Amino acid sequence: MKVTINKNEILSVLAKIQGLAGRKTNLAITTNILIQTEDAGISISATDLETGFEGVYPASVETQGTIAINARKFYEIVRDFPSEDIFLNEIENHWIEIGNQNVEYHIVGLNPDDFPEIPKIEAVDFFEIDSAALAKMIERTVIVSGASDDNRAHIIGVYAERLELDDQKVFRLVATDGSRLSKADFIFDKAFELPPGSSVLIPKKGLVEVAKFLDSEANVQIGIKDNNFIVKKEKETLIIRLLEGDFPQYGDIVLKTDGNDIQLDRQLFLMMLRRMSILSSEEYKGVIFHFNKDKLMINSTNPDIGESKEDMEIAYQGDPLEVMYNPKFFIDTLSVLHEDNIILNIVDEEKPCKIEGEKDKSYLSVIMPMRI
């Protein structure tokens, strides 16, 4: 292989795929990327055995070939290279020469034949979705994560389904860790033809990698086929192997009950919770919310550190209520809500608290109370 690439064409993608190439697997070659010559340039592939990436980029090709090179080292070389044009030349025994007239690296590569094959999915019924909206949906669901050693599919996955609700076509992502739930919807125009399909479980870590490639503008194509979730852009494709398992029935928990709807200033409430969570620890995670007429008081007690309390005025006319929550769950939710005001729905000390934006109803967070 002999090619000349422009640093500006590939630097961004090399940065984005570090998460895939940097993940531990049983194969050392997954720390490498695969670079292959194409008719009008090169293709770059990366995989962690669960999520695969392929992208095509312009380059000047002198001779055809394929190389496997360490993803981290190649990214660092390209990032700090002093000129835009970078020459790649495969020598014998998988050694790779990288450089120009003034700078030269000799990097040992691996046998490209050992690189895991990324599935080639054909005849997929894709549907189009706004790229920024999908990124927001992913952000709002992957915040819900369980213990690092919890391998249950419904904990490490995000549930994706296509629905028709009140004559609206909806693509929905739902995540739970048993103590909270996040639901994010994208509502299509009425005239949009959303292809039918079964509900699936997508690994959260794969969706995190997808989000890195979602632009603030334009649309992306989504497809589900052969146990794979596929996100396709003009030049780039990500394929995630789906999880096997069942997701809990969540319909009843997201229904709004009568309860008390309380409007709060998101930023003031967020900063209050951050202050009250300072004394939290692994042993003492909860803080107590005291709802009284037109007032919310939160107090935190940690026998190993101390105690704190703070109150704020709210529009609350219900019965006095005392309930414990994990403040981190609220902080996570408020960090992905981008409205000035939010609505808190409280029923009693046993039923979950629901949080949504004042105007945008496409996202709902459900948080279970703790035992006092």
N, C-alpha and C positions, 0 to 999 in steps of 0.2 A: 504494500500500500504506500502510495505517495500522494498526499493531499496538502493543500494550503487552505486553512480556515481563518475566518475573521473572528477575532476575539469577542467582538460585540454581538456576534450572532449566537454564540453558545455559552457565554459566561453566566447568563441568567439561569439557563436550564441546568447547568452543572451545579449551581448553588442549590436549586430546588430539589435535585435528586440525591443530595447528600443524606437525607433521612432514610431513603430506601437502601442505598449502598452502605450506610453506616450501621444498619440493624444487624444484630447477631443472628446467624443461621448456622446450619451444619455444613455449609459449603463455603470455603474461603473465597471462591470466585465471585460470590455475590457482593464482595466489597469492591469489585471491578465494574466498569461499564463496558459495553460492547459497542464499538464504532465500526460501521460498515459503509463502504462506498455505495452510492446510488447513482442513478442516471444524471441527476443534477446536483449532487452534493453528497452528504453523509447522513446516516441514521445513527441515533444514539439510543441505546437500550439500557435499562437498569431494572433490577428486581430484588425483592427480599423473599421470594418464593410464594408470597401471598398476594403481593401487588406488583404488577409489571408496568413499565413505562416504555413507550417508544415515541421518538420524535424525529422529524426530518428537517435538515438545515442546509442552507447553501454552502458550497465549498468548491474549490477548484481541484478537480481530480486528475492526477497525472497517470497513476496506475491503480487498478482495482485491488481491493483487499479487505481484510477484517482483522481487528485487533481487540484484545481485552486488556484494559489498563486500569490501575488503581484509581478509583473515583476521587478520593480525597486529594491525592498528590497531583493528579491531572488538573483538578479544579484550582489548586493553589498555584500551580505553574501558570495556568491561563490567567488567573486573577491578577497576578503580579507581573505578567509579561510586559516588557517595555514598548512593544509595538503592536499594531492591530493584527497584522498578518503573522500566522504561526504555521510552520511547516512540520508535518508529521511524516515520518519515513520508517516503515517496518524493516528491520535488519534481520539477521538470522537468529534462530532460536527464540523467537517472540520478543526480542529486544526492540525497543522503539526509540527512535531519535526525534527529539522535539526541539525546535529552535528557529533561528534566523541567522543573519550574517554575524551577529555579535554574541548571541546567547545560544547555548547548546546543552541539552539534557540527554542522557541515555538512561532510559527507564526499562526495567525488566517487566515484561507483560506475562500473561498467562495464555494457555492454549484456548483460543476462542471457541473451539469445538466443545469445550467443557461448560460453556455458559448455558444456564438453564433456558429452555425454550419458552418463550412467552406465547400464550395461546393466540392463534389466529381465528378470530370469531367473524363469521360471515353471515349474511342474510339476517341482520339484526333489525328489529322494529324500533328504530330510534325515535325519541321525541325530544323536542327542543325546549330549553329552559334558560331563563336569564342567568348569566354567569354570576353576577354579583349576588343575586337572590339565593342561588344554590350555595355560594360561599357563606352567606349569613345563616342559612339553614344548618349547614354543617357546624359552624361555630356554636350555634345555640344547642346542639345536641351532643357534641363530643365533650362538652364541659362536664357531662354526667358520666363519671367514671368510678368504677368499683375498686376494690383492693387490687394491688399489682399482681397478686397470685391467684386472683379469681378468674378462672377460665370458662365460666358458664357463658354460653353463647349469647343469651339475652343481656348479659352484663357487659361483655366486651364488644357487642355489636349494636348497630343502629337499625331499627326496624323501618323498612321502606315499603310504602304501599300506594296504590293508585285508587282514588275514590271518586264517586259522584255523590255530592252532598247538596241538597236543595238546588238541583240543576247546575251546580258548579263542579267543574272537573278539578280535582285536587291531587297534587303529589305531596305526600306527607312523610316526614322523618320523625321517629319517636325513639327516645332513649330513656333507660331507667337503671338505677343501681339498687333498687329495693326500698330506698328511703326518699327518693325524689324521682320526678319524671319531667322530661322536656318534650314538647310537641311543637314542630315547626311545619307550616303549610305553605305551599305555593299554589295560588289559584290562577288557572288559565282563563283566557277569554272564552266566552261561551261557544264561539265557533270553532275552537281548537279541537282537533281530533286526538284525544289521548289514547294510545293503544292499550288494550287491556293486558293484564298480566298478574301473576301471583305475587304475594307479599314475600319479601326476602329479608335476611339479616346480613348487613354489611359490616365488616370489621371497622371499628372506630379508627384504628391506626391507619388503615387504608384511606379512609375519608380525609384524615388529616393531611395525607400526602396529596390527595386530589385538590384540596383547598388551596394549596400553594400555586396551582396552575390556573386558578380561576381569576380572570381579569375583572376590572371594575366595569367594563363595557363589553358588549357583544353577547352572543349566546353560545351554549354548548349543547352537544347531543348526548342524551342518556339512553342506554339500552341495557336490557337484562336478558342473558341467554346462556345456556350450557353452564349453569352454576357460576356465572360471572356477572359482575356489575361493571359496565363499560361507560367511560366518559370520554367523549371524542371532541377534539378541537380541530381546527383546520390542519395543523401540522403535527399535533400531538395526541396520543391516545393513552389512557390509563385503564388497566383491567385489574379488578379486584376479585379474588376468589371468595365466594360467599360462604357464610357459616351455616352449619347444620344445627337446627334446634328450634324450639318454640319460643315465641315472645308472649308475655303475660297478656291476658285480656285486659285492656286498659280503658275501654269505652266508658264505663261508669265513672271512673275516677276523674275524667276530664270534663264531665258534665257540670255546668254551673248549678249550684243549689241556691236556695234563698240567701242565707247567711247575711253577712255585712260587707258591702263593698266600700272600701276605704281608699280615697284618693290621696296619694303621697307624692311629694317632690322627690324624684328619683335620686338626685345627687345628695340632698340632705339626708335621706334615709340611708343611702349607701355609706356615707361618711360616719353616720351614727353607728351603723353595724360594724364598720371597721374598727372604730374606737372600742366598742364593746367586745370585740373578738380578740383584742390584744392579750387578755388574760386567759384565753382558751388554750387548751393543751389536748394531747391525745386522750388523757384520762378524763378531762373535763371539757367536753366540746360544746355543751349546750349553754344557751343564755335564755333567761325567762322574759317573755313578753307579757306585760300587764296592760290590758285594754280597759280603760275607764272612760267615762263621758268626756269626749273631746280631748283625750290625752292618751298617749302611748308612753309607757316607761319600760325601759329594758335594763335588766341588771345581770351582771356576770359575777360568778363566785368561783374562785379556785383556791382551795385550802392551802395549796403549795405556794401561791403567789399573793393573793389578796382578792379584793372585790371592787366593782365599779358599777355605776348606774347613770342613766341619762334619760331625760324625757323630752317629748316634743308634742306640740299641739296637733291634733288630727280631728277630722270630722267623723266622730264615732258616737252613735246614740244607743248602741246595744247594751246588753247586760254586761257587768264586769266579767272579765275573762282573763285567766292566767294560763299560759301555755309555753312550753319550752321547745325551742328549735335550735338546729345547728346553724349559726350565723354564716358559715362558709357557703352554705347552699344558697342563701339569699344574696350574698356578695357575688357569687358566680352568675346568678340570674340577672342581677341588676347591671353587671358588667357587659352583658350582651343585649340589653334593652337600650335602645337609643332614642328614647323619648324623654321629655322633661318631666312628665307625670306618669305614674304607674297606678294600677288598681290592685289592691290587696283584697282578696275575698276570704273572710274568716267566718267559720260556722261555730265551732266549739273546740274544746281542748283535745278532742279525739279525732276529728276529721281533718283532712289535709288542708293546707293553705294554698290558694291559687293566686298566681301573679301574672299579670298581662299588661301590655301598654294601654294607655288611655284611648288611643286612636287605632293603633295597629293590632288587630285581633288574630293575626296569622301565627302568633307565638303564645304558648301557654306553658308556665312552669308550675309544677305541683310539688309541694314539700310536706312531708309527713311530720307530725309533732313527735317529740321525744317524751319519755316518761320523766316526770319531775321527781 
